[in-house]
Amino acid sequence: MRNIIIATLLLSGGLMAADSVQANSAGGFAKSIDGAAFYKQQCSNCHGDRGEKAPGKTAPLAGRDATILALTIRAYRDQSNDIGSYTMHKSSQMMKDATVNLSDRHIGALAKYISSLQ
């Protein structure tokens, strides 16, 4: 079931936001997002400079698959206050607050960067 959900989200453009350069409607190119700088600003306080910290019962983030990371971050961002997260992840108000204003492009850049960490 998990693979079906992931495949469906990918086919619907789940990681298209991970592209570092995207064409905009005017035919130009959107400015790329620096995943490293954004991670340091938004995530390193809890997860460590290299994704090595594991708050609560979570495993460290460093080196995880970028697709799974992007889907997880999106799930936290999109969770409903009434029913919690709609995927296999538990709801987390802290993560919802941290991700609520992230665009899909920001999430893609973060996922790529975190995946590259060792």
N, C-alpha and C positions, 0 to 999 in steps of 0.2 A: 504494500500500500504506500509506504514511504517513497519508494522509487517512482511510483505513478504520480504522486504529488509533485515530486521534484521535476520529473520529465515534463509534466504539464506546465509548470511555472517557467521552465526553461524555454519551452516551445512558444510560450506567450510573451517572451522577451524578458525573462527574469534577469539575465545578466547582460542584456544589451546596454544597460546603464554602466557596466564595468568598463566599457571602451573609454580610453583616455581622451580621444578626440571624436567629437560627433558633429555632423553637419547640422546647422540650424536652418530654420525655414527661409532665411534670406539668402541661402546658398553659401554662407560663410562657415566658419568652424567655431564651435563653442570652446571656450577656454577649458583646458584640462584641469582636473582637480588633483592636487598633490595629496595622495593618500597618507603619506608619512607625516606631513605637517598637520593634516586634519586629525589623524590618530593621536598625535601628541597633544593637540588642543582638546579633543573631546573624550579620549578613551584612556590615556596613559595614567591618569590619576588613580583609577581603580584596577586596571589590567596590567600596569607596569610599562616601562619604556619599550620593552621587547616582547610584550604579550605573555610574560612569564608568570604573572600573578593569577591566582585562581580564587576570586571572591566567592564566598559561600561554598557550595559543593560542585562548582563547575571546574572543568579541566582548563589548563592554560590555553590561550588562544593561538599562540605562535605555531605556524606551520599547518594549520587546519586547511581543508579544502576550501577554495574561494567560493565555489558555488554554494556549499552548505553554509558558509559564513554569511553570504549575502542573503540567503533565504532566512537564516536565523535572525539577522538584524532587521529584515523587513517584517518578520513575524512579531518581533518586539514592538516595532514602530506601529504596526497595524492592529495590535491587540485591542479588543473591546473591553471597556470597563465592566461590562455586564457578564461576559463569558470567558475572559482571559484570552490567551493567545490561541490562534486557530490552527496551529501546527502541533508538532510533537513536543514543543517546549512549554514549560510552565510559564505562567504570566509573571511579570516582574514590573512593579510600578517604577522602580529605579531605572530599569532599562527602557521602559516606555518613555519616561521623562527625558532620558538621554538621547533618544532616537526620534522623537515625535516630529522634529523639524527637518529630518534628513531627506533629501531627494534620493531617487533611485541612483542617480549618478554619484552622489556622495557615498552611498552604501556600496556601490560597485568599487569605487576607489579604495574605500576602507578594507573591503574584503580582499582585494588584490594585494594590498600592502600587508595585512595581517598574515595572509597565506605565505608571503615571502619571508616572514620572520623565522628565525631558527632558535 
